[in-house]
Amino acid sequence: MNHQKYTWYNKKSDLDNPETIHQIMSLGEIDEIMALEQEIGLKKITQVYLEYPKKVYSRPVFLFINKYIVKNEEAIDERKYLKNTSRNIG
């Protein structure tokens, strides 16, 4: 699968880069997210999502990814993920 449209600043997608993974999850269609899961595995997606949060998600997408893709049941600081919140969250 070509992930180039999510990494416009690089010539090649780097699926080891948390930024690339977050961009695909926040902007991709469900089939692209499922292809990402097949390529790198759900364990890697979950690890990146929880350990390297990025402020690139709209609230509906964040809730979907959190509940249905990574199936996170723990409390999570939404401000670290939502693009419309303040950057200075500590």
Secondary structure, 3 states (H helix, E strand, C coil): CCCHHHCCCCCCCCCCCHHHHHHHHHHCCHHHHHHHHHHHCHHHHHHHHHHCCCCCECHHHHHHHHHHHCCCCCCCCHHHCECCCCCCCC
